[in-house]
Amino acid sequence: MSSEQNANKKKSNAFTIIKDDSTDGHGGYGSGVISLENMSPVIVDPNENKAYVDMGAMHARSEIERRVKIIPNREEVPNGLLYWIVWVNVDRNENGPYYGGVAGSEIIIDRSIKRAYKSMPQHVTHMEKSLKGKIVVDHMDESSKKLLKDFLVEFNQAMWDNSTDELKNALPE
């Protein structure tokens, strides 16, 4: 397998896109439960100018969160580097799948002291807003928003094209 084919194979498995809904009306166990099956966390790293999917973030075990202690006090991480965990929810309309909800949550990491600041309530709120189809990126810096847009477009141009004008206007050219 060529490196290009391998990269495409890896890319094609990066997002969780439209699975069976646990609330499809069967009324059994799990009905009425919010499904996270269509959500994927995108790590935006403005320090390295890259963005990528890391499903470990769903359980606070992304690569950037490993080997650091998460603390709720920003002042304890004064020299940390900024990263974003962007909760991207994929939805479907008459034209097919699109990026339905996008909400970015910050995380500040200082590897030298093995500490990271993360507001768990903010992450939970942003996950919920993404699930509800909200776009919450106005608090992100411009370079991070550009990295996110470039990643989403490159990952799947058709899903980007099918996305709302609200998302397209929220992320810069």
C-alpha positions, -999 to 999 in steps of 0.1 A, spaced: 0 0 0 15 34 -10 19 61 17 -9 81 -1 -33 52 1 -24 46 37 -30 83 45 -64 82 27 -73 51 46 -64 67 79 -82 99 69 -114 80 60 -117 66 94 -110 98 113 -146 111 118 -175 92 132 -201 99 106 -239 91 110 -245 58 127 -277 41 137 -295 63 162 -302 47 196 -333 68 198 -349 54 166 -382 47 183 -377 11 195 -384 22 230 -360 -2 246 -329 3 267 -312 36 260 -341 53 243 -341 90 249 -304 90 256 -282 116 239 -260 99 214 -224 109 209 -220 86 180 -218 114 154 -194 136 174 -156 137 169 -131 158 188 -106 178 166 -75 189 183 -63 222 170 -26 229 178 -17 264 169 18 258 183 26 232 156 1 246 130 -19 214 127 -53 200 134 -63 163 137 -90 140 151 -82 123 184 -111 102 196 -93 98 230 -105 133 238 -140 119 243 -128 104 276 -101 131 284 -74 107 271 -63 125 239 -26 125 231 -22 161 244 -39 152 277 -17 122 285 10 124 311 -3 157 325 -25 164 355 -56 183 346 -63 211 371 -92 235 373 -71 266 381 -56 285 351 -31 304 373 -13 271 381 -3 268 345 11 303 337 36 292 310 13 267 293 7 264 256 -28 269 242 -46 240 224 -82 236 214 -105 206 216 -132 213 190 -163 192 193 -176 186 158 -210 170 153 -219 155 119 -255 158 109 -274 150 77 -298 169 56 -314 163 22 -280 168 5 -261 144 28 -238 148 58 -224 181 69 -206 197 99 -237 204 120 -223 216 153 -188 230 161 -177 242 195 -141 249 206 -129 244 242 -95 255 253 -69 235 272 -36 250 284 -7 226 288 27 230 304 46 198 299 76 210 319 55 209 351 32 181 338 1 202 344 -28 213 322 -57 237 328 -91 226 315 -126 238 325 -146 206 325 -179 225 327 -169 245 296 -161 213 277 -194 196 287 -213 228 277 -195 229 243 -201 192 237 -238 198 243 -240 229 221 -222 210 193 -248 182 196 -276 208 193 -261 221 161 -246 253 175 -215 270 162 -193 282 191 -159 294 178 -160 332 183 -137 330 213 -110 311 194 -79 330 180 -79 336 143 -50 313 134 -67 284 153 -100 291 135 -81 290 101 -64 257 111 -98 243 119 -114 255 87 -86 241 66 -88 208 83 -126 205 79 -124 215 42 -95 191 35 -111 162 54 -143 164 34 -150 192 9 -186 179 3 -194 180 40 -180 216 42 -199 227 11 -231 212 26 -225 230 60 -244 261 71 -234 296 62 -231 303 99 -202 279 102 -186 291 69 -189 328 81 -175 319 116 -143 304 102 -120 328 82 -107 324 46 
